[in-house]
């Protein structure tokens, strides 16, 4: 009782803020006021992280979206080939690297919360070395992408153009392998603004560069791929300069050493489940693009589904930003041994996710008749996109929930459970149902999308149940054991 009245730590700060606002610290309703104040404070912390993270994710995604939009005005063949190449490079490369780098959200986030700053640099170097090594076999695969597409039955002209596009994306693959660990390094320290400014500068450079290479040279859609690669390396350069010269990274910055080549197994213990969790979901959506190429009128189906996928990917930057903020807050609080702080962050962000889903899906539905014009000039494509928008709105809602729930998983370190959930949701429910509706019941692209919506709904429900039953005190114990080698009680379990 004495500790409660003294109000130490965060609660003490809240009491001082209550007093500065003229609020009575004790009396009827005092506990409720304190709870509301704590929620308000957590909301501000999450907002300061999520807002810039959403903007940063949007600007980074626009690098590829701008390229696809410009290529789309070259005709259906160029749009279809770019869509197929973007799909396969995402499936075989970018999704894997992003997923592996996400393991740092657990390791670096919890280390920063525990004030073990030196470990952040070590984990980041390990991640860069590992991801660059993984990029080598991926680049070999991309060189053969055109032949692979022809072998699996894709249109020969689409396969040829998509193969060229993929080859010119290879330099961007190695840039991506470098920039993702750097971003997780900064994210774990809540240094979001530098990443946002770097992403904005990269986008501002990319737009005129892409326009010149696509329309003012003979490169066409290949110019779009080359512009992406150049822009990715610019982002690496800007973040590298900031980390090396900023005082904000003084405590966590360290020179490269041989430690980057040791302890990689510890990084892989979180990187591989993170990669599986993210890839299984990403691949399920990208598989729709490949399946659409096997439908009657493949150019139309592929173009429309790629537009829908690009749109929800663009909108997904909002829940992904919220999820990244949640991951940072949860991992920091667990590393600091504060389970209540982690629980509070989860509650606040879930509320924000529900509000965001309602607003964005309503706005998208209201603008369904004009969405297609952003990607194509052909009336057939625009009309088809208009019919698909209501289904896309459902995807927006499920994505908003699972984006935050996946962030919670990364912050806690139970990515392995997320991998099992995604495997069951998409590959036992979503994809089989999509194939049944799209091909056996002849519903075409709409049937494919309905199936994947059922999978994402199942995913959101299962992740919600896992989060609901999580024991936050035990998660904090596990985090402290991981970072500081403190003894965890034998009864500790995940949930």
N, C-alpha and C positions, 0 to 999 in steps of 0.2 A: 504493500500500500504506500510505503514511503517513496519507493521508486516511481510509482505512478504520479504522486504529488510533486516530486522533484522535476519530472518531465525532462529526461535526458535524451540526447541524440535528436532524432528527427522529430519526436513528439515535443521535445522542449522547444525546438524551433517553431513548431506549429503553435505552441502556446504563446510564444512571443509575438507571432504574427497576429494571433487572435487579439492580444492585448493592444497591439498597435492599431488594430481596426476598431478598437473600442468595444470588443466583445467581452462578455463576462466569462471568465475561465471556468468557474465552478457554478453549479446550480442546476436547476431542472433542464434536461435536454443537453447537458454538457457533452456526454459521450456521443450523441448524435451529431452535434456540431463538430466535434473533433473528427468523426468519421467523414463527414462531408468535406471538411478542410483537407483531410488526407487525400480524398478522391480528387479534389480540385488541384492539389499540388501534383499528384501523379498525372493528372490530365495535362497539366502544363509541361511536365517533363516529356511525356509521350508526344505531345504536340510539337515541341521544339525539335524532336528527333524525326517524327513522321512527316511533318510538312516538307522540310528540305529533302528527305529521302524520297518522297513521292515525286517531287520536282526533278530530282536527280535521275530517278528511274525513267521518268518520262522523256527527259532530254536524251538519255542514252538510247532508249528504244527508238526515238525519232530518227536516229542515225540510219537504222535499217528501214524504218517506215518511209522516210523521205526517198530513199533509194528505190523502194518498191513502187512508190507513187509515180516517180519519174519514169521508171521502166514500164509501168502500166500504160503510159501514153504512147508507147512505141508499138502497141498492138497486143493481141491475145497471146501470140506465140512468145513474145518477150516476157509478158507478165506470167504466163504459165511456167516457163522455164526458170525464171527467177524465183517463183514461188516454190517449185520443186527443189531447187538448189538451196534456198533458204531453209526449207524444211529439213533436208538431209544434213546440211551443215549444222543445223541446230541439234538434230537428233544424235549425230555421231560425234560432234565436237563441243559446241558451246554449252549444251546442257550438261555434259559430263564435267567440263571444267568448272562451270558455275556450281554444280552440286558438290564437287570435291572441295572447292574453296569455301563453301558454306560450313564445312567442318570447323573452320576458324571461328565461326560465331560462337561455338561452344567453348573452344580452347582459349581463344584470345579474350572473349567477353568475360569468362569466369576468372581468368588470370588478372585482368584489369580490375575487376571487383575485389579481388583478394590483394590488390596492390603489389602483385608480382610482375612488375613492369618489364623486366629483362626477358621474361618468357615470351612476351608478345612478339618481339623481334625475331627470336629463334623460331617460333612457330611460323611466322610469315615467310622467312627464308626457306624453311622446309617445304612450305606449300608451293612457293615459286619454282623451286628445283623439281619437285614432284610433278607439277602441272606442265612444265616445259618438257619433261621426259615423256609424259603421256601424249603430248602434242605431236611427237615424231611419228608414231604409227598412224595417228589420225590423219596427218598430212598425206601419207602414202595412200590411204584409203580415198581421200578426196581427189587425188590425181586420177584415179580409176572410176570416178563417179559416173561419168557419161556411159562407159561400158556396162557398169552395174545396172543403171536404169534401163538400158536397152535389153539386158538379159532378163530382167524381171517383167518385161512386157510393156514398158512405157513407150509412148510415141517416139519414133527415131529422131525427129527434129527437136522435140522438147528435150530429149536426152542429150543431144549434142550441145545445145545451148546451155543447158543446166551444168554439164560437165565443165565447160569453159568458165562459167560463173564460179563454180566451186574452186577451181584451181587458183583464181585470182583472190580468193578469200583466205588462202593459206597464210600469207603474212599476218593477216588479222587474227588468225588462230593463236599465234605465238604472243601477239600483243595482249590478247584476252587472257592467256595463261599467266601473264605478268600482272595485269591491272586488277584482276579479281582479288588476289591475296592482298594487294596494296589497299584496296577499298575495304576489305574486311578488317584489316589492321586499323584503319582510321575509324571505321564504324564502331568497333569495340570500345573506342575511347570517346565516342559521341562527337567526333570531329567531322560533322556532316557538311558544313558550309564549304570547306575547301573542295570536297568531292563535287558538290553542286556547281561551284564556279568553274571547276575544270571541265565538267560535262557540258555546261553552257558554252564555254569557249570552243570545245570540240565540235558541238553542233553548229555553231556559227561558222566555223571553218568548213564543215562538211557540206553544207547546203550549196554554196557556190562551187565548191570543188566537184561535187556530184553532177551538178548541172552542166558544167564545162565538159566533164569526161563523158557524159551520156549524150548530150545534144550537140556539142561543138567539136567532137572528134568522131572517129569512125568506130570507136569502141562499143557504143551502144550499151547493152546490159552488162557487158564485161566492165565497162567504165564504172558502173555502180558498185560492183564488187571491189574494184581497186580503190575507189574512194573510201569505202568502209574500212579497208585495211589500213590506209594511210591515217584516217581519223582515229582509229583505235591506238595506233602508236603515238599519236599526239597526246592522247589522254594519259598514256603511260609516262610520257616525258613530263607532263605538267604535275602529275601526282608525285613522281620521283623527286622533282625539284622541291616541292613543298615539304615532303617528309625529310629531306636531307638538310634543309635550311631553316625550317620553322622551329621556333622555341616551344610550340605546343607539343612537339614530338621529342623533345629533349630527353625526357625520362625513359621513353620506350625505344628510342632510336639506338641502334647498335651496328657496328661494322659487320660485314659479311665474314663468316668464319666456317671452319670445317664442321661445326655443330649443325649446320644446315643439312649435312649428309648423314647425320646420326639421329636416331630417334624418329625416323620417318614412319616407323610402324605405329607410333603413338598417334601421329597425324592421320594415318590411314584408318585407324580404328574409328574415327569419327567422319573422315572424308568419304570413305566408301559407302557407309549407310546413308550419308547425306546425298551422295551422288545417285544412289539407287532410288531414294525417295523422290528426288526432283526429276530424275530421268524417266521414271516409270510414268509420272503424270505428263511430262512434256511429250514423251514419245506417243502417248495415247492420242493426243490432239494432232500431232504431226502425222500419225498414221492415217488420219482421216484424209489428208491431202493425197497421200499415195493411193488410198482406196478410191478416192474420187477420180483418179486417172484411169481406173478400170471400168467406170460407169459409161453408159452411152453419152456421147457429146463430151468427151473428157476435158476439152479446153474450157468449156463453159463451167462445168462442175468444179474443176480445179481452181479456176479464177475466182469463183464465188466463195468457195470454202476458204480459200487463202485470204480473201478480203475479210470474212467473218473471223478467222483466226487472228489476223493482224489486228482487228478492232478489239477483240477481247484481250489480246496481249497488251495492247496499248492501255486499255482500261485497267488491266491487272496491276499496273504500276502503283495504283492507289492502295489496294490491300497489301501488295508486296512491301510498299513503304511502311505501312502500319505494322506488318509482320516483322520487318527489319527492326523497327523501333521497339517492338515487343521483345524480340530476341535479345537486343542490346540491354534493355532494362531487366529482363528476367535473368540473363546470364550474369550481369553485374551484381544484382541483388543476391543471387545464389552464391556467387563467389565471395561476396562480403558476409555470407552467413545470415542473410535477412530474408527468410521465407515469406514473411508478411508483405514485404515490399514487392516480391515477385508476384504474389497472389493479387495484390492491388493493381499492378500493371496489367495483368491478364484481364481483370474485370473491366477496367477502363477501356482497353483497346477492343474488347469484344463488343462493348456498347457502341463504340465508334464505327466498328465494322458493319454492324446492323444498319446504322444510320446511313453510312456511305452506300451500302447495297441498295437501299430504297431510293436514294436520290439519283444515283447513276443509272440504274435500270429504268427508272421513270423517264429520265432525260433521253436515254437512248431510244426508248419506244416512241417518244414524241417526235424524234428526228429520223424515223425509219425511212421516210420517203426521199431523204436527201443524202443518206450515207453513201450510197453507191457512187454518186458523182465525184466523191473525193478520190476514187481509185480508177474510174473508167469512164469513157465517153459512150460506150455501147449500151443501147437501151435494154437489150436482152439481159445483160449482166446486172444493170441497175434494178430492173424489175425483180429478178431472182433474189438479189440482196434484200430488197424490201420485204419479201415473204419470209426470209430467214431471221429477220431482226427479233421477232418475239421469242424465238428459241435462244437467240444470243443473249437476250435479257435474263433468261433463267440461268445461263452460264455465268453471267456477271454476278448474280446473287450468290451462287455456290462458290465462285472464285473468291468473293469478298470474305466469306467465312473461312475457307480453307487457307487462304493466304496468311491470315492472322494465326490460325491454328498451327500451320507449318512453322511460323516464326517462333511460337511457343516451344515446339518440338526441338528446334535448333538451339534455343536458349537453354533448355533443360538438358539436352544431350540424349534424348530418346528418339533419335532419328531412325533407329532400327525398327521401332514400332510403326513409325510413319511409312517405312518401306513396305512392311507387311500390309498395312491398310491400303496403300496405293496399288499394290499388286492385286489384292482381292477386288478392290473397287473397280478398277479399270479393265483388268484382264480376265476377271471371272464374271463381271457384270457388264461393264460399259462396252468393250469392243465386241464381244459375242452378240450383244443386243443390237449394236450398230450394224454389224454385218447382216444379221437377220432382217432388220427393217430396211436397210439400204438395198440389198441384193435379192433376198428371197421374197420379200413383200413388195419389191419394186418401188420403194419410196424415195430412192435416189439420195441426193445430198441431205435432204431433210431427215430421212431415216438415219443416216450416219450420225447427224448431229444429235438427234433425240437419244440415241444409244449412249453417246458420250456424256450427255447431260445426266442420265440415270447413274452413270458411274461416278461423276463428280458429286452428285447428291449423296450417294452412299459414302463416299470419302468424307464429306463434311460431317455426316452423322457420327461416323466411327471416331474421327479425331476429336469431336466434341465430347464424346463419352470418355475418352482417355484423359482429356484435360480436366473434365469434371471430377474424376476420381483420383487425380494426382495428389500425392502427399507432399506438400511443399517443404515441410521440415526435413523429411528424408531426402528430398532432392538437394537441399542446401547441404546436408551432411555429406552426400556423395560428391558434390562440387568441392567442398573443403578437403575431402580426402584426395581428390584428383589433383588439386593445385598445391596443397600444403602437406599432403601425406598425413593429415590428421585422422585419428581412428574413428571409424563410423560404427555406431551400435550394430550388433549382428542382425537385429530384426529389420534393418533398413531395407526397403524395397522401393520400387518405383511408385506403385499406387497401393 
